[in-house]
Amino acid sequence: MNPPNEPHELQLLEMRAAPFFFSRRFFLWFGSASLALVVLYIYSPSSLYVPLTVDGLLIVAALVDYAAAPGSDTIRVTRPMPYPLTVDRPNTIGLEITNVSGRPLSLIIHDDIPDRCVAEHLPARVIAQAGSGTRTTYRLTPVDRGIGEFGNIHFWFPGPMGLVWKRGQSRAAATVKLYPGLSLLERNKMKVWRESSDHLVRALRQKGQGTEFDSLRDYAVGDDPRLIHWAATARKAKLIVRQNRIERSQTIFLVLDAGRMMTARVLGKTKFDYGLNAALLLAYSALHLGDNVGIMVVGQDVMCFLPPNKGPGQFGRILDATYSLEPKMEEPRFYRALSDISVMLRRRSLVVIFTDLIDERASEGLKRYSLGLLPRHLPLVVAMTDTEVVNIAEKEPDNTQELYQQAVASEVLERRERLLARFSSAGVLVLDSEPDRISASVLGRYLEIKARSLL
C-alpha cells in the first residue's frame, strides 16, 4: 500500500527540478520540535538546546535517509506507444517500470503530457517489486488534433526512514499523432456506420435499383416490369427479374475549404474540424463500399492532395495527410483546385466541397468554378449552418442590444439562403446541415446519390 506521507500533486509539480524534498513525516516531527521550542522559550529558556538538537538530528537523519535511498538509476520508467491517439476520447497510456534496486519501492510517477491533452489518474502510484517489471496506466484525452509532444517521465520514491522523497527521471520525449475524432475507427463504433450503409444498400438492391447486374430472382409484387429478364422467364416459364446493385468502383473526390470562413468556432470546434470529420467518415464509408476516394485541402495554396484510389491503405494516407492541417485567415483559391479537377479526374466523379456560404463575393467564385465541373462531374457543396447565429435570430430579444444582434443574425441567414438558392438553381447539389450533424447528413446524401444512379 502507498505510504501515508505522500506529497500532493501540486507539490510534485513544483518540486520536479529538486533532487529531493522533505516528506510530511519530516515536517510533522520538525514542527513538533519547533512547537516544543516555543513552549520551552516561554517556560524554560535553559532547555532550548533539546528541541534545537532534535531539529538538527532530524535534518541529519533526512540527509542520511536521502543517501541510504537507492540511486535513481536503479529505476527505469518507459512509455511504449505503438499507436496514434484519438481526439475526444480517453486513450490508455501504459507506463512500464523496471526496479533493480534490490527492494520494493513505492513510486509516484508523473508524465509530461502534450499541451493539448488532459490526463486522468496522474500522477500514478504503484509498488515496484524488486527485480521484476511492473506496469501501470493512466488515461489521456486529447482535446485537439495535430501533433503532440511528450516530455520526460518523473518519479519519486521515499527513503528507508520516510523522511525524504528522492527524485528520478527517465528520458522519454516523444512525438505522437493526435488523430481527429473519426479516426477512432474502432470496430465497435464504426460498425454502426458500416451496418447503416449495408442496410440501405441491401434495401436498394431489393427494390431493383442501381445499374450493375447482380443476380436473377423470382418476380415479386411491386417489382419494376422493366427489370424482367425475358430470356430467363422463357426458360423457366415464370417471371424472372434482374437483381441490380449499387455501382462500385465509382470515384469520390473530397475538396475541403481551409480558408477564413472555416475558422469560425461552433460548439467549441472550428467548422474545419467538423468538415474534416465528415470528410473522413465519407472517405471511410466510400472505400468500404468499393469506391475510389481522393482528397484536396485548399487555402491560398493547395495544402494537401491525394489522387483517388481504393487500395487498402488509402484511408490511412488520407488520415495522415490531413490530421494536422489547420484553417487560416485567408481567402481560399478554389480556382487552383476546381479548375484542374475536370482534367485530373478522367471518370465522372462526385466532387464533394466542404465549405460555408456566407461571403457573397467568395461564394460567387465557388459557384462559377463548381459549374465548371458540370456536366462531366457531379458537384455537391456541403455548407455548415452556424447554430449560434440561428439561436440569436430565433431568440426573443430582451433589450435593445439583443434586438440589434437579432437583426444582424437574421440578415446573415437571409443572405445565406439566397446563396444556397443560387447554387441549387444553377444545377449544383447543395447540402445544408448543422455542424454536429454534418457527418451523418453527408453520408446519407452520398448513399442517396449512389441509389439514384446519379453518377
Phi, psi and omega in degrees: 000160183288145179295151185286350185249040179293145175285157175286160180300318180299321178297321178299314182296324180286333187252021184296332183274344183280143180292334175198166169211157186290147180275171177294329177298317179298313183292330177295313180291318181295321178293323178296318179295322179293323177296319177297327178298319180294316181296314181294329179296328181278316189257333183211075183304333182289346183259015183297335184296337184292303179295328177297320178295319179298316179298318179296317179296324178297318180294318178297317180297323179295320178294321177295321179298319178295318181291328183279344179292150178300154176293147181295341179283354177275357180235134178228132178239127179240160182230082179289132179224088184277010185213155173291164178257153185246135182291147171069020170210149181293134175247133181277123178250126181264141173241123181253125186248131174245124183240111178246024183284343180097355177211156179296145180228138173270118185249145166243123188241132175235132181253137175279098185273162178299153183299326185269027180229156171236148186239149171243151179062039177224131004297148178268144180241131186206149172264116180265110180290151183289134173071015181217158179278145178229147181229141174221168182222160168219169184250131183238127180241107174291138180257353179209145181279168180133214181250129179251142180244113172277147174259209180276168178255127180252143178217156180226147176213148185280155172287172183303326181267354178073022181268338180224158170250121180267140185258144172223169181211139174244128178288120185213028179300135183204151175253134183227148177275132176253101186279153176301164183303323182278001172281356180312310175046030171286139186302324184287341178263313179291341179301327180299316181289320181296317181293323179293320178295311182297323180297315180294319180298318179296320179296320180292324177297320181295332179275357178080015181277171187094169183238348179275131179292135180243307183193179175248149176208168179293148178295140176235150181303130180102349178293148178292123180301337180292345180271000180295129177266102190290326179295314179292326178297319180293323181291320186261357178060031173205160185291127177237136180241155175283137175257104181270171180217162177297138182295142175250173178060031171276172185246127176242122179241127185256130177240119185247120178288125177243030181266193190296327182292342180265003177275346181298143182258136177227123180055039173088355180233155177284158175298330177297320178299314179296318179296319179295317178299317179295320179296320180293319179294319177297318179298316181297315182293317180295320177296322178297326180272007173092012180271158172276137182228134172228169183211150176218133176247127191239124166243225170294331174237168174283111185277338183201138176213126173229122180292157181300139179200158176230020179295166184297336181260010185293319181295319177298322178294320177297317181297313181294330182281341189241343193296333184255005181284146180230145176289155181233155179281073180209160180281128177288137179261083183295334182297331178290333182266304189286331183292337181262352186294319182300325179282321185289320182269111185283329180260155175303132188224153169272115180256110183260119184251115180266116183203197171220152184246092178234308182279120185294319182296312179294323182291327177296320177296319178296319180297317181299316182282334174293319178296332178295342177282336181279150356268001185296322181239170180246103179276139175232114180267122180255115180248148183249122177290137175274103185297329180292321177294319179298317180298320179295319182292329183268347183283142176286117184291142180257343181209179184296321181296316179293327177296318178295316179299321179295321179296317179296316180297320179296321179295319178298316181292322178295318178297322179294319178297321178296319179295318178298320180295323179296318178297313183296317181293337179276356178099005178269131176292139182230138173233120179248123186213154171292144185304319184284355177243005189293326182299311180293323181295317180293318179298318179296319179293322177300314179294324178295318179298318178294320182295324181273003178056039179286343175268000000 
